[in-house]
Amino acid sequence: MSLKFNPITKYTPKHYELLLEADPSLESIASYLSRCESFELTSNHQSVGIIAIMATESQTIEIMNIAVHPKFQGQGLGTRLIQSAIKFYSTNPSFEKITIMTGTTSFGALYLYQKLGFRCKQILSNHFINPTLYPHPLHENGLTLKDAIMLERTL
């Protein structure tokens, strides 16, 4: 499969479908997307993955959303998205660290992020118990999602 990592200049409904794969709340996505720089992985002009990144602190960027189309999961595309973003931002002297947040029940994501060099920075208790951003309880791997883990690595 021939893949291209391209910046997104205008979000399409297909992009939102992908974003919702990782974050099931349009309210949550709307709270950060306008402040993000986003990229997509395409294969034959079809978007197969997306990553949205935002500057959060001095010298730090955060991956706010990363998703791979279900049909293409399990093929290393999430790794490819993160590695491409790290390569892109590592040439920018304004940034030294990259963070990512995920649910404590997101076992596959936690494994992937640690495999790519991210380390646990902080636990955010009851992060997903926020009716403004998550009006309905979230469930993953048979558990109710409540807490988030922030992970970090150098660029």
VENDA-V640548 format. One line per field, one symbol per residue. phi: phi as a letter, one per 20 degrees, with the letter a starting at -180 (. if undefined). Layout:
phi->???
//
This chain:
phi->.edcdcfddbfdgfffgfgffecfcfffgffcffddddccecclmdfdabbdccfdcgmcdcfebbbcggfdfndnffgfffffffffefeeffcdcccbdbffeefffffgfffenfcfdaddflgeecffecfcgdcblmceecdcdedbbee
//
